[in-house]
Amino acid sequence: MGSTESGSDVEDEGSPVPDKVLKEVIERIDLIPEVSQGLLAINPGLGNIFHRYCGVQRLAEQHPSPRPMVHLFQEVSSFWI
């Protein structure tokens, strides 16, 4: 029983997420629908690609966004920032 408890303690304390990081992640997730709608308004094809590869549904299914798609939308965002 002692070794199981200490194993659990190590997992729980191994890598706690700081509140600031957690807040930033939540803020980014909250922006996904807004970004998706904005892209759809500007260019429906681009909005659909964002929704498919970077949307909330993809997060809910626990599928990471493909790196090329992330890079694409980072580049696109640089035109509007």
N, C-alpha and C positions, 0 to 999 in steps of 0.2 A: 504494500500500500504506500509506503514512504517513497519508493522510486517512481511510482506513477504520479504522485503529487508533485515531486520535484521536476519531473518531465513536463508536466502541465505548466508549472511556474516558469520554466525556461521558455516555453512556447508563448505564454502570455506576455512575458517581459522582454522577449527577444528583440522585437522591433516595434515599439509603440510609435504610432503616427502622431506627430506634434499637432496641436489644435490648429495652428496656422496653416499647415499643409492640408489638413482635412478641410478647413474652411475654403481654401483655394480650389480644391478638387470639387467641392460641392458647387461653388460659384461657376466653375467651368461647365459642369454638368447642367446647371440651370440655364446656361446660355445656349445650349445645343438647339432647343426648339426655335429660339429667336434667330439664330444663325441660319438654320434650315429654311425658315420662312423668308428671311431676307434674300438668301440665294435663290430661292424659287421665284421671288419677285423680279430679281435681276436677270436670271437665266434659268428657266425650268430644268434644263438638262443638268446644269451644275448643281442645282438644288437637289435634284433626285440622286445624283451621285453622292453628294454629302450625306443625305439621309440614309442611303443604302450602306455606305462604308463607315460613317462616323456618327450615325444617329443614336438616339436613346435606345432604340430596340436592339441595336448591336451590343450596346453596353449591358442591357438586361439579359441578353443571351450569353454574356461573358466572352464575347469574341473581340479581341483587340482590333483596332483599326489597322489596316495594312500601312506600313511605313510610307510607301509611295503616295498614298492618299493623304496621309497626315502632312507630308511635305508639300503636296499640291495645294492643300487648303491654307497652309502657312504662307505660301507664296501669294495666293489669291488675297489673303487677308492683308498683306503688306500694301496692296493697292488702295485699301479703304481705311487704313489706320492713319 
